[in-house]
Amino acid sequence: MWKLTATFNLSKDNIWETPPHIFKFGCELFNFTPEIDVCATAQDKKCELFIGEDSLNKEWRKPFFMNPPYGHKVKDWIKKAYLSHVKYNISGLALLFAKTDTHAFHNFIFHKSEIHFLEGRLHFFKDGKESINPAPYPSCLVFWRAK
């Protein structure tokens, strides 16, 4: 019998849905309830409010959640999240690959946020279905806490 499943493959698609249990865990871990999902569609949003398109060119003035597209522009998303946190003194929670050797991690995350490294490799979702394959990299939850 055939079963429809998703297969994690960054070379074909860089947009993957946040596993619901990871979102819940992150909110509980940091005692945080985001008001807006800044990287979402109507189908996979984690908050009532969401920004579906052109989010990098919009102002993020509310406490946010972010699971950015995983591609070469992820550094732009991390920078935007950090600068929005600073500019508006808002909290933000992000699900990111734990690529600790990158400039973005050093410039906008280390010593500027709280980090929780997730054990193992996540199985992201696609169209509401869990991927068969795990992510190619370890993940972490990053939390920028308002002052």
Buried (B, 14 or more C-beta within 10 A) or exposed (E): EEEEEBEBEBEEBBBBBBBEEBBEBBBEEBEBEBBBBBBBEEEBBBBEEBBEEEBBEEEBEBBBBBBBBBEEEBBBBBBBBBEBBEEBEBBBBBBBBBBEEBEBBEEBBEEBBEBBEBEEBBBBBBEEEBBEEBBEBBBBBBBBBEE
